[in-house]
């Protein structure tokens, strides 16, 4: 009897995204009770959890943006490859790319490194990556915390660690971008990714490492499996700051991370609007994962970025100028979709790759 090929999905790895989202809603309701607690009216919560960054009003028409993020199970790939000087770039990227989604400019970042045991060389490599990421984002790395937690952190060959950071940014009240100005005539610019970035790594690991060793060169390529998984996340913040300064009209911004294109739902302020997306040809890594894991189109598009790491929603007449500026920063981009009117009977994403409607 012919053996049935395993059909991989995120839920098969033990991660139920639907349950996580429901639990997150409960947690958001709990923490929202603290929003009214403020020190002698010195601050006010303008935007809590649920968007890319939180916003706090400290007066003087300035808002402070906050975000905290890590690099997930990409740290396991780094441990297996014994390559630790790139995940710091990912850590910076995962923070600053979210900060800019509300129109804010990232200012500084503090890191948190938890180690299985003290390892000076490992620490130095992690910091090298963080510093490089900070330079790419043009922000200051102002400190952090190191914890040695042998009872908590495990890993490969004694190299266990976790890496996260918190970032702050600033934005004038008048320049905040939350998606409230999105109109049905707007288009969606997609900025290309460098590969997986830092999301969907758990599923990617399960698929590839069930068949190959981490240092194997994938058939008919020149790339090691581990290197494909470790390709650093692109940092979009510096280019977006230039676009902000050029005063282009922008209706919404989306960092395509966990949940992939479902993240675009955050931008729709009007219930009768959706986003129709036609993606370009996907990079090799996604073809490999879909083939090796027998992954459905729907699962691919709600898990991986599929070659688009960041989206800009803008009026059609602004798109050319924005893309030219991105090109000058050596970022490839193209129009990948448009805002459409959707009925309540079509609120779920289509399962086809070429025609993805998000609501």
Secondary structure, DSSP 8 states (H G I E B T S, - for coil): ---------TGGGT--HHHHHHHHHHHHHHHGGGTT--STT--EEEE-TTSSSEEEE-STTEEEEEEEEE-TTHHHHHHHHT--SSHHHHHHHHHHHHHGGGT-EEEEEEEEEEESS--HHHHHHHHHHHHHHHHHHT-EEEEEEEEE-TTT---STT--EEEEEEEEEEEEGGG---STT--TT-EEEEEE-SSSTTSSHHHHHHHHHTTS-TT-B-TTSS-BHHHHHH------HHHHHHHHHTT--EEEEEE--TTGGGGGGGG--STTEEEEE------HHHHHHHHHHT--HHHHHHHS-TTEEEEEEE-GGGHHHHHHHHHHTT--EEEEEEEEE--TT--S--S-SS-EEE-
